C-alpha cells in the first residue's frame, strides 16, 4: 500500500509522540498504525482518523493497470515516499524518479488521466519539489497539470551528499532545476 501516515507526519514535522497526543493514544499505537498501512491491513477509518489529526484527509485514487501505469506520477510518488521514509534509500528514490521520467518522455503512453492525478506530497519538501520539476520536464508547458507547478526552495539543495558530485552539480545543473535551487548534474540524472 503506502506510507501516507508516516509521510504526512514527517511532512508536518511531527513526532510519533505528537501525533499520539493529538489522537489520545500511545506512541506505540501510532507506530502500529504506520506498520499496518505498509502491511496493507489498516482500516480506512483508522487511516482517515490519523490523517485528520494532522489536518489532512485521505484521498483514494484508482488508476489503470496497463503496463506503463507504474510510471504514473501518483504511483511513483508513493514508491518514492516509501523509499525515503521507510527504506531510507534516497538513491533508490532517485532511480524510481529518473526511470519514470525517462519512460514517460520516451513513450508518452500514459493516459492523460494518469498524468493529471496529483501525487501525494513527498515528506521532504526538497524531494517533492524535485519530483514535480522532473515530471514537468516530460510535458510541454501549456499541457502541464497544476500539480507540476513548483516554488523555488529557500536554500540550495544538492541531491547528492558526495562532495565530488556536489561540485559537479554546481557547474552542470540544468537551468530549470537551478531556478528552483535544486542541484544535480545531468550525468547523475541519466545514470541513476
C-alpha positions as CSV (number, residue, x, y, z in Angstrom):
1,X,0.0,0.0,0.0
2,X,1.5,3.3,1.0
3,X,3.2,5.1,3.9
4,X,0.8,8.1,3.9
5,X,0.7,8.4,7.7
6,X,4.4,8.4,8.1
7,X,5.0,10.7,5.1
8,X,2.3,13.1,6.3
9,X,3.8,13.1,9.8
10,X,7.3,13.8,8.5
11,X,6.0,16.5,6.1
12,X,4.4,18.3,9.0
13,X,7.5,17.8,11.2
14,X,5.5,15.9,13.8
15,X,7.0,13.2,16.0
16,X,5.2,9.9,16.8
17,X,4.6,11.3,20.3
18,X,2.9,14.5,19.0
19,X,0.5,12.5,16.7
20,X,-0.2,10.1,19.5
21,X,-1.1,13.1,21.8
22,X,-3.4,14.5,19.1
23,X,-5.2,11.2,18.8
24,X,-5.2,10.4,22.5
25,X,-3.3,7.1,22.0
26,X,0.1,5.8,22.9
27,X,3.1,6.3,20.6
28,X,3.3,2.6,20.0
29,X,-0.3,2.7,18.6
30,X,0.9,5.3,16.0
31,X,3.9,3.0,15.1
32,X,1.4,0.1,14.8
33,X,-0.8,2.3,12.5
34,X,2.1,3.1,10.3
35,X,3.1,-0.6,10.1
36,X,-0.4,-1.7,9.3
37,X,-0.6,0.8,6.5
38,X,2.6,-0.6,5.0
39,X,1.3,-4.2,5.5
40,X,-2.0,-3.3,3.8
41,X,-4.0,-4.3,6.9
42,X,-5.1,-0.8,8.0
43,X,-8.8,0.0,8.2
44,X,-9.8,3.0,6.2
45,X,-11.4,4.6,9.2
46,X,-8.1,4.4,11.1
47,X,-6.2,5.9,8.2
48,X,-8.7,8.7,7.9
49,X,-8.6,9.4,11.7
50,X,-4.8,9.5,11.8
51,X,-4.6,11.9,8.8
52,X,-7.3,14.2,10.1
53,X,-5.3,14.5,13.4
54,X,-2.6,16.1,11.2
55,X,-5.1,18.4,9.3
56,X,-5.0,16.1,6.2
57,X,-7.7,13.9,4.7
58,X,-7.4,10.6,2.8
59,X,-7.7,10.6,-0.9
60,X,-8.3,7.4,-2.7
61,X,-7.3,7.2,-6.3
62,X,-8.0,4.4,-8.8
63,X,-5.6,4.1,-11.7
64,X,-5.1,1.9,-14.7
65,X,-3.2,-1.4,-14.5
66,X,-1.8,-1.0,-18.0
67,X,1.9,-1.9,-18.2
68,X,3.1,1.7,-18.3
69,X,0.8,2.9,-15.5
70,X,3.5,2.0,-12.9
71,X,5.1,5.3,-14.2
72,X,2.1,7.4,-13.3
73,X,3.2,10.2,-11.0
74,X,0.9,9.3,-8.1
75,X,2.3,5.8,-8.1
76,X,5.9,6.9,-8.4
77,X,5.4,9.4,-5.5
78,X,4.0,6.6,-3.3
79,X,7.1,4.4,-4.1
80,X,9.5,7.3,-3.6
81,X,7.8,8.1,-0.2
82,X,8.4,4.5,0.9
83,X,12.0,4.6,-0.3
84,X,12.7,7.9,1.6
85,X,10.8,7.3,4.8
86,X,10.8,3.5,5.4
87,X,13.7,2.2,3.5
88,X,15.8,5.4,3.9
89,X,17.2,4.9,0.5
90,X,17.4,8.2,-1.4
91,X,19.4,6.5,-4.2
92,X,16.5,4.2,-4.9
93,X,14.1,7.1,-4.8
94,X,16.2,8.9,-7.4
95,X,16.3,5.8,-9.6
96,X,12.5,5.5,-9.4
97,X,12.0,9.1,-10.4
98,X,14.5,9.1,-13.2
99,X,13.2,5.8,-14.7
100,X,9.6,7.1,-14.6
101,X,10.6,10.4,-16.2
102,X,12.6,8.6,-18.9
103,X,9.8,6.2,-19.7
104,X,7.2,9.0,-19.9
105,X,9.5,11.2,-22.0
106,X,10.3,8.4,-24.5
107,X,7.0,6.6,-24.7
108,X,4.4,9.3,-23.9
109,X,1.9,6.4,-23.4
110,X,0.5,7.3,-20.1
111,X,-3.2,8.2,-20.3
112,X,-3.8,11.9,-19.6
113,X,-5.9,11.0,-16.6
114,X,-2.9,9.3,-15.0
115,X,-0.8,12.4,-15.5
116,X,-3.5,14.7,-14.2
117,X,-3.8,12.8,-10.8
118,X,-1.9,14.8,-8.4
119,X,0.6,12.7,-6.3
120,X,0.6,12.8,-2.6
121,X,3.3,15.3,-1.5
122,X,6.6,13.7,-0.5
123,X,7.6,14.0,3.1
124,X,10.6,16.2,2.3
125,X,9.9,19.5,0.5
126,X,13.2,19.2,-1.4
127,X,12.3,15.8,-2.8
128,X,8.7,16.9,-3.5
129,X,9.8,20.0,-5.5
130,X,12.4,17.9,-7.4
131,X,9.8,15.2,-8.3
132,X,7.3,17.8,-9.6
133,X,10.0,19.6,-11.6
134,X,11.2,16.4,-13.1
135,X,7.7,15.3,-14.2
136,X,7.1,18.8,-15.5
137,X,10.0,18.2,-17.9
138,X,8.0,15.5,-19.6
139,X,5.3,17.7,-20.9
140,X,5.1,21.0,-22.9
141,X,4.5,23.9,-20.5
142,X,0.9,24.5,-21.9
143,X,-0.2,21.0,-21.1
144,X,1.2,20.5,-17.6
145,X,-1.4,19.9,-14.9
146,X,-1.4,22.4,-12.0
147,X,0.3,20.0,-9.6
148,X,3.5,20.3,-11.6
149,X,3.9,23.9,-10.6
150,X,6.7,24.4,-8.1
151,X,8.1,27.2,-6.0
152,X,11.9,27.5,-5.5
153,X,13.4,26.1,-2.4
154,X,14.6,28.7,0.1
155,X,18.1,27.3,0.3
156,X,20.3,25.4,-2.2
157,X,19.7,21.7,-2.1
158,X,22.1,19.1,-3.5
159,X,20.5,15.8,-4.3
160,X,23.9,14.0,-3.8
161,X,25.7,14.2,-0.5
162,X,29.1,13.3,-2.1
163,X,31.5,16.2,-2.4
164,X,32.7,15.4,-5.9
165,X,29.1,15.1,-7.2
166,X,28.1,18.3,-5.4
167,X,30.9,20.2,-7.1
168,X,29.9,18.8,-10.5
169,X,26.3,19.8,-9.8
170,X,27.4,23.4,-9.1
171,X,28.7,23.5,-12.7
172,X,26.3,21.2,-14.6
173,X,22.8,21.6,-13.2
174,X,20.2,22.5,-15.8
175,X,18.7,25.9,-15.8
176,X,15.2,24.7,-14.8
177,X,16.4,22.9,-11.7
178,X,18.9,25.7,-10.8
179,X,16.0,28.2,-10.9
180,X,14.3,26.0,-8.2
181,X,17.5,25.9,-6.1
182,X,18.0,22.2,-6.8
183,X,21.4,21.0,-7.8
184,X,22.1,17.7,-9.6
185,X,24.3,17.3,-12.6
186,X,22.8,15.9,-15.8
187,X,25.2,12.8,-15.7
188,X,23.8,11.8,-12.3
189,X,20.3,12.1,-13.7
190,X,21.0,9.9,-16.7
191,X,22.9,7.3,-14.7
192,X,20.6,7.0,-11.7
